[in-house]
């Protein structure tokens, strides 16, 4: 068993979580990208949607957003792509994460994971919620084992065009009621900035 084998909503019972829905980021202000980056993103979105594959969305939308976020925050967090993340294989808390954002800017070793990002298959965010939640639980347990105090871990499921955020505090799992779309790029960047600066 691995992250990808968890289904939603069964994952909450399997991993002992209590699920609620909330307006997690209503009060977060947009962080508007530079006009140059916004123009590059429009081209990337057009290309990704024309090619219409998961790989194209990852390369031309998701990765550029995360790289711009890292630039905006002065390389103040770690950004890992497509790495194996093994915490507890006996419980299925292992597998590959599309992206992980960490508290530390170190890139040579994974430390203090804060955000697990999973790309949705077939443009359906719900299909990967279980996988994302399992990765968030793994991040929570990884941090507890290394005695790194992290109040909450976050998850994001995305098609590149749509983004949905989750927050895990202890066994309390909150699913944002909203989906944010790439046309709201400033809001998406604002949410990520808030998460990373709050830790």
N, C-alpha and C positions, 0 to 999 in steps of 0.2 A: 504494500500500500504506500501511496505517496500523496503529496498535495493534490495532484490532479484527480485523485480518486474520491475526494470529498465532494459531496453534492449539497446544494442548498435547497431546502432548509435543514436537512438531516444533520449537517455539520454541527449545529448548535447543541443537539442532544449528545452526539458522539464525543464532543470536546467539552461538554459541561458549561455551555455559555447561555447567557440570558440575552435575548435579542429585543431591542427597542428601535423605533425609528425617531429621528430627531432632525431639527434644522441646525445642523452642525456649524455651518459657516455663514449664516445670514448676515452677521455683523462684520464680516471680513471685507475690507476695501480692495478694489481692483488695483493691481500693480501693472500699469500699462507698459508694454514692451516698447522698445525703440521702434521708430518707423521703419528702419532697415530690417530689423528682425521680423516685424509684422509683414512686410512685403515678401521676405523669404518664406515665411510660413504660408502665406496665401499660395505661393507657387508649389510648396511642398504638399499642401492639402490637395490642391488640384491634381498633382501628379499621383499622390497616394490613392485618391478616389478613382482616377482613371485606370490605374493598374488594378486596384481593388483586391489586394492580397494582404494578409496579416503582416507579412514581411515588409511590404511597402509602407503600410501605416506605421509600423514600428520605426523604420528608418527615416521616413520623411515627415512624420508628425511627432511621435512620442519622444524619440531620442533628441530631436532638436529642441523641444520644449524643456526637457530636463537639462540639456546642456546650457540653454539660455538661463534657466533658473540658477544653475551652478555659477555661471558668470556673474549674474546679478548679485549673488550672495558671496562673492569674493572667494569662490572655491571653498566655502566653509562647511561642506558636507561631502561624504563619500558617495560615489555613484557607481554601482556595479550592474552589469548587464549579463544576463544569461548564465549566472553562476549556480553551482550546486550548493544547496543549503541544507545540511544534515544536522538535525537536533535530536530526534528520537524516532528512529525507524520503526521501533516496535509499536508506536502509536500513529505511524504514517506521517510524522512531522519531518519529512525529508522530500527532496526533489529539487527541481530547477525553478528559479524565480526569473521572470523576464527582466525586472529591474528591482534593485534594493537601494534605498537611500539610507545612509548611516549618519550618526551624530558626528563621528570623527571624519576629518578629510583624508585620513590615510587610505591609500588605494592598494597597498601591498597585502593587506589582511583585512578581513571583514570584522568590524567591531561595532557594537551598539546599533543594530539595525532599528530604524525608526519607521520606515515606510516600505511596504511590499507592494509592488505594482504588477498586475497580471493583465495581459492582453486578452480581450474577449475573442472567442471563436465565433465565426459566422455573424459578426456584428451584433451579438446578443450578450449584453452585460451579465445577465442572470446566470448564464452557463458557467461562468468562472468565479462566481461569488464563493462557492465552497472552497475552491482552490486558494483563493486570496485569504479567506478567513483562516484556513489551516496554516498558511505562511505567516499570518499575523500572530497566531498562537505560538508558532515556533520562534518568532522574533521575541515575543514576551518571555518565553522560557530561556532562550539564549541569553538575554539581558539579565535575567534573574540569576542564572548560573555564574555569570561573570561579575556579579555584584555591581552592575552598572545601573544606577537609579534612573529608570525611564518611566515616567508616570503613565503614559499611554503610547500604544503603538497604533499605526495607521495603515490602512490598506486603500488601494485604488484599483478599480477595474476600469478598463478603457478600451474603446475601439479606435482610439486616436481622435475620432470625431466627437465621441461622448465620453464623459468622465464621471465616475461615481465614487464617493469617498466613504470610508468606514473608520470607526475608532474603537479600540479595545482597551478598556481599563479594568485590570483584574479579569473577572469573568463576565463583565458587562460589555456587550457588543452593541454598538450604535451604528445604524445604517442611515446615511444621510437621505432625507426625503427627496432631495433634488439631484438631478443630473445636470452637469454643466457641459456646454458644447464648445468646440474649438473656436467658434465665433466669439465666445466669451473668454478669450485667451487671458486677458488681464485679470479676470476673476480667478481662473485656474492658477495663474502664477501667484496671486495674492493668497490663495488657500495654502499652496505649498510653502510659501514664505512664512506664513503664520505657523504652520506645523513645525517647520525646521527651526524657527527662532524661539518657539515655546519650550524647546527641550534644552 
